[in-house]
Amino acid sequence: FFQAEDGIRDCLLSRGLGDVYKRQPHGSAVFTRGETQSLTTVTLGSATDVNRLDGVTYQGHESFYLHYNFPPFSTGEARMKFSVSRREIGHGNLAQRALKKMIPNDNPYTVRIVSDILESNGSSSMATVCAGTLALMDAGIKIQKPVSGIAMGLISDENNTNKYAVLSDILGDEDHLGDMDFKVAGTKDGITSLQMDIKITGITTEIMEQALSQANAGRMHILSEMNKTIDAPRTELGPYTPRSEMIKIQRDNIGAVIGKGGAVIKEIIAESGAKVDISDNGTVKISGTSKEMIQSAIDMINGIIQEPEVGDVFEGKVVKIMEFGAFVNFMGKKDGLVHISQLAEERVEKVTDVVSEGDTVKVKVIGFDKGKVKLSMKDIDA
């Protein structure tokens, strides 16, 4: 059913593609059932990687999406492939619906799943569902429950409605020559996605009940085999998996964090190396390849939105010298004035006798004047 990711890595390393492997998916699985095989990969991204939808009646985006590829060689054909077919789009949508509801609402990542069908003589969409579940858990996505899928078939006598046979896990010929292709995907507790194609006038309630019952037994068997390899999301993320955290800021502070023309947020991204995305409700998603990268961005944001209080001591940088004092930058983008009388205990004749532009100094907040921060360099330890 499942070939461990180590096998894929070893294959790539043996071909000198180790660096390519490191930059590629954050989770992967090879699912094989009979003569049907899916190589499925999961890549995690930030909010900027969402799939943007621009339709006639709907505009928006989705943070979880699945792409399904069915190359000609998977069925032994040798022909050109120019575009994604309607069949591939439909099968991908079926598998996406089967897995989508298992993604937790607080998942901080944009998740892209890609299923490449390597061989097919059965339901490749259901193989995609199974491989997608395994790859999601391999990537560390905390899915609510594992999902498996199976395709059911039907052979019936058109002259006798009571004479029929429901087939489990149909092959290509059974799909082509049979009367039904009924795909069922779900967890141990329920169904997440259904699709039915029938070639006869209709089916009876008894046939439907038997098909669902056999599908449930088949799905449970497949799930048990999948669980032998991996039965829960990995707790340790891979070294190249992006880390992500979310913080909440007041909507009034969104403009300050973004800055004029996006200057502030661009600086945060450049200095921290993390990706920062802000939604209209004040939710900030921060992602990076290390905790230090993320924490650096969080500290810079907090430095912008936090308000200093009287008595707080900060380390800042002298950014401007005036005759009456020095302006010190602290808490990220905040500036305050150290009056010449607050530079030292003794009388100071010139500001430049004590500080110069670019100096790093410790300052204490001593008050506010019409929204401006008053600072002192005296009695820092008091």
C-alpha positions in Angstrom: 0.0 0.0 0.0 2.6 2.5 1.0 6.3 3.0 0.3 8.1 5.1 3.0 9.5 8.5 2.0 13.0 7.1 2.8 12.7 5.1 -0.4 11.9 8.1 -2.5 14.8 10.0 -0.9 17.3 7.2 -1.5 16.2 7.0 -5.1 16.8 10.7 -5.6 20.1 10.6 -3.8 21.3 7.7 -5.9 20.7 9.9 -9.0 22.6 12.9 -7.5 19.3 14.8 -6.8 19.7 15.2 -3.1 19.5 19.0 -3.2 16.4 18.8 -5.4 14.8 16.5 -2.8 15.6 19.0 0.0 13.8 21.8 -1.7 10.8 19.7 -2.7 7.7 18.4 -0.9 7.2 18.5 2.8 5.3 15.2 2.8 5.0 12.3 0.3 3.5 8.9 -0.1 3.3 6.1 -2.7 0.1 4.2 -2.5 -0.3 1.0 -4.5 -3.4 -1.2 -4.7 -3.4 -3.9 -7.4 -2.3 -2.3 -10.6 -3.1 1.3 -9.5 -0.4 3.5 -8.0 -0.3 7.1 -6.9 2.7 9.2 -6.0 1.3 12.0 -4.0 3.2 15.0 -2.6 2.3 17.7 -0.1 3.8 21.1 -0.1 3.2 23.6 2.6 3.1 27.4 2.0 2.0 30.7 3.5 -1.1 32.8 2.9 0.5 34.2 -0.3 0.4 30.7 -1.8 -3.3 30.3 -1.8 -5.1 29.2 -5.0 -6.9 32.2 -6.3 -10.2 31.6 -7.9 -11.7 34.0 -10.5 -14.9 32.5 -12.0 -17.9 34.0 -13.6 -20.0 33.8 -10.4 -17.3 33.6 -7.7 -14.1 35.3 -6.8 -12.0 34.2 -3.9 -9.3 31.8 -2.8 -8.7 28.4 -1.2 -5.9 27.5 1.2 -6.3 23.7 0.6 -6.2 22.4 -3.0 -5.4 19.2 -4.8 -4.0 18.7 -8.3 -4.4 15.3 -10.1 -2.3 14.3 -13.0 -3.1 11.2 -15.2 -0.2 10.9 -17.7 -0.7 8.6 -20.7 2.0 6.2 -19.6 -0.1 5.2 -16.6 -2.3 3.1 -18.9 0.5 2.0 -21.2 -0.1 4.6 -23.9 2.5 6.5 -25.8 1.1 9.9 -26.8 1.5 13.6 -26.2 -0.1 15.3 -23.3 -1.0 19.0 -23.9 -3.3 20.0 -21.1 -5.3 18.9 -18.1 -8.4 17.1 -19.1 -11.9 17.5 -17.7 -11.6 14.0 -16.3 -8.5 15.0 -14.4 -10.2 18.1 -13.0 -13.2 16.1 -11.9 -11.1 13.3 -10.3 -9.0 16.0 -8.5 -12.1 17.7 -7.2 -13.5 14.5 -5.9 -10.3 13.7 -4.0 -10.1 17.3 -2.7 -13.6 17.2 -1.3 -12.9 13.9 0.4 -9.9 15.3 2.3 -10.8 19.0 2.7 -13.1 18.6 5.7 -10.4 16.8 7.7 -8.1 19.8 7.6 -8.5 21.7 10.9 -9.8 25.2 10.9 -6.7 26.5 12.7 -4.2 25.0 10.2 -1.8 27.9 9.5 -0.5 26.6 6.2 -1.6 26.7 2.6 -1.6 23.1 1.6 -1.1 21.9 -2.0 -1.4 18.2 -2.8 -0.3 16.8 -6.1 -1.2 13.3 -7.2 0.7 11.8 -10.1 -0.8 8.5 -11.2 2.0 6.1 -12.2 -0.2 3.2 -13.2 -3.9 2.7 -13.4 -6.2 -0.3 -13.6 -8.7 0.7 -11.0 -9.8 3.8 -9.2 -6.9 6.3 -9.3 -9.0 9.0 -7.6 -9.5 6.8 -4.6 -5.8 5.9 -4.6 -5.2 9.7 -4.5 -7.4 10.0 -1.4 -5.5 7.3 0.4 -2.1 8.6 -0.7 -3.2 12.1 0.1 -4.1 11.1 3.7 -0.7 9.4 4.1 1.2 12.4 2.7 -0.7 14.9 4.8 0.3 12.9 8.0 3.8 12.6 6.8 4.0 16.4 6.4 2.7 16.8 10.0 -0.7 18.3 9.1 -2.9 17.4 12.1 -5.8 16.0 10.1 -8.8 15.1 12.2 -9.1 11.5 10.9 -7.5 9.4 8.2 -9.5 9.0 5.0 -9.6 6.1 2.6 -11.6 5.4 -0.5 -12.9 2.6 -2.7 -14.7 2.2 -6.0 -17.8 -0.1 -6.2 -19.2 -1.7 -9.4 -22.3 -3.5 -10.5 -23.2 -6.3 -12.8 -27.0 -6.7 -13.3 -29.5 -8.4 -15.4 -31.7 -5.9 -17.2 -34.5 -8.4 -17.4 -34.4 -9.4 -13.7 -33.8 -6.5 -11.2 -33.3 -9.0 -8.4 -30.3 -10.6 -10.2 -27.2 -8.6 -9.7 -23.7 -8.6 -8.1 -22.1 -5.6 -6.4 -18.3 -5.6 -7.0 -15.8 -4.1 -4.6 -12.6 -2.3 -5.8 -13.4 -2.6 -9.5 -10.8 -2.9 -12.3 -10.8 -1.0 -15.5 -12.7 -3.7 -17.5 -15.3 -4.0 -14.7 -15.8 -0.3 -14.9 -16.0 -0.3 -18.7 -18.3 -3.4 -19.0 -20.2 -3.0 -15.8 -23.3 -1.0 -14.9 -22.0 1.3 -12.1 -18.9 3.2 -10.9 -19.7 4.2 -7.4 -16.8 5.9 -5.5 -17.0 6.2 -1.7 -14.4 8.0 0.4 -14.5 8.6 4.2 -13.2 8.1 7.7 -13.9 5.3 10.1 -16.9 7.3 11.3 -18.5 8.5 8.1 -18.4 9.4 4.4 -16.7 12.6 3.2 -17.2 12.3 -0.6 -19.4 10.3 -3.0 -19.6 10.0 -6.8 -21.7 7.7 -8.9 -21.8 6.9 -12.6 -24.5 4.5 -13.8 -25.2 3.1 -17.2 -28.6 1.7 -16.5 -31.9 3.4 -15.9 -31.5 3.4 -12.1 -30.6 1.3 -9.1 -32.8 0.0 -6.2 -32.5 0.8 -2.5 -31.3 -2.7 -1.9 -28.4 -2.3 -4.3 -27.5 1.0 -2.8 -27.5 -0.4 0.7 -25.3 -3.3 -0.3 -22.9 -1.1 -2.2 -22.5 1.2 0.8 -22.1 -1.7 3.2 -19.4 -3.4 1.0 -17.7 0.0 0.5 -17.5 0.5 4.3 -15.9 -2.9 4.8 -13.4 -2.2 2.0 -12.6 1.2 3.4 -12.0 -0.1 6.9 -9.6 -2.8 5.5 -7.7 -0.2 3.5 -7.5 2.1 6.5 -6.1 -0.7 8.7 -3.4 -1.4 6.1 -2.6 2.4 5.9 -2.3 2.6 9.7 0.4 -0.1 9.7 2.7 2.5 8.1 1.5 5.7 9.7 -1.5 6.2 11.8 -1.1 9.7 13.1 0.4 13.0 11.9 4.1 13.3 12.6 5.0 15.5 15.6 8.4 16.4 14.4 8.5 18.6 11.3 11.1 18.1 8.6 14.1 20.4 8.5 12.8 22.1 5.4 9.2 22.4 6.5 8.1 26.0 7.1 7.1 26.9 10.6 4.1 29.1 11.0 2.5 31.1 13.8 -0.5 33.4 14.1 -0.8 36.5 16.3 -3.6 39.0 16.6 -3.3 42.8 16.4 -5.8 45.6 16.7 -7.3 46.7 13.4 -6.1 50.2 14.1 -2.5 48.9 14.1 -2.7 47.3 10.7 -1.7 50.4 8.8 1.3 51.0 11.1 2.6 47.4 10.5 2.1 47.7 6.8 3.5 51.2 6.5 3.2 53.6 3.6 3.3 51.7 0.3 4.1 48.5 2.3 7.5 49.9 3.3 7.3 48.7 7.0 6.2 45.1 6.3 8.7 44.8 3.5 11.4 45.8 5.9 10.2 43.2 8.4 10.2 40.5 5.8 13.7 41.5 4.6 15.3 41.7 8.0 13.7 38.6 9.6 13.6 36.4 6.4 10.0 35.3 7.3 6.8 35.7 5.3 4.3 38.0 6.9 0.6 38.1 5.8 -2.0 40.4 7.5 -5.8 39.9 7.0 -8.4 42.6 7.4 -9.5 41.4 10.8 -6.0 41.8 12.3 -4.8 38.2 12.1 -1.1 38.1 11.2 0.3 34.8 9.8 4.1 34.5 10.1 6.0 31.7 8.5 9.6 30.8 8.1 12.0 27.9 8.1 13.2 28.4 11.7 11.7 29.6 15.1 14.3 32.3 15.3 13.1 33.8 12.0 9.5 33.8 13.1 10.3 35.2 16.6 12.4 38.0 15.0 9.3 39.1 12.9 7.0 38.9 15.9 9.4 41.0 18.0 9.5 43.6 15.2 5.7 43.7 14.9 5.3 44.0 18.7 7.8 46.8 18.7 5.6 48.7 16.3 2.2 48.1 18.0 3.1 48.0 21.7 2.8 51.3 23.6 5.5 52.2 26.0 4.7 53.0 29.6 6.3 55.4 32.1 9.2 53.6 33.8 10.0 51.2 30.9 13.6 51.0 30.0 14.7 50.3 26.4 17.9 50.1 24.4 17.7 52.4 21.5 19.7 54.1 18.8 20.4 57.8 18.5 19.0 58.8 15.1 19.1 62.6 15.2 21.0 65.3 17.1 19.4 68.7 17.9 20.5 71.6 20.0 17.9 70.9 22.6 18.4 67.1 22.8 18.7 63.8 20.9 16.0 61.7 19.3 16.4 58.0 20.1 14.7 55.2 18.1 13.5 52.3 20.3 10.8 49.6 20.1 11.3 49.2 16.4 9.8 52.3 14.7 9.2 54.5 17.8 11.2 57.6 18.4 11.5 59.6 21.6 13.3 62.8 22.7 16.0 62.9 25.3 16.1 66.5 26.3 19.5 68.0 26.9 18.7 68.2 30.6 18.1 64.4 30.7 21.3 63.3 29.1 23.4 63.2 32.2 23.3 64.0 35.9 25.7 67.0 35.4 25.0 70.0 33.3 25.5 69.4 29.6 26.7 72.3 27.4 26.4 70.4 24.0 24.4 67.3 23.2 27.3 66.0 21.1 29.5 66.1 24.3 27.4 63.0 25.5 26.0 61.3 22.4 26.5 61.1 18.7 24.3 59.8 15.9 24.4 56.0 15.6 25.2 55.5 19.3 23.3 52.8 21.2 22.0 54.0 24.5 19.7 53.0 27.3 16.7 55.2 27.9 13.8 55.4 30.3 10.3 56.5 29.5 9.5 59.5 31.8 6.4 60.8 30.2 4.4 61.9 27.2 3.7 65.3 25.6 0.9 65.5 23.1 1.5 61.9 22.0 5.3 62.3 21.9 7.5 60.2 24.1 9.8 61.9 26.6 12.9 59.9 27.4 15.8 60.2 29.9 19.3 58.7 30.1 19.6 59.6 33.8 18.8 57.2 36.7 18.4 54.2 34.4 18.9 51.7 37.3 16.6 53.7 39.6 
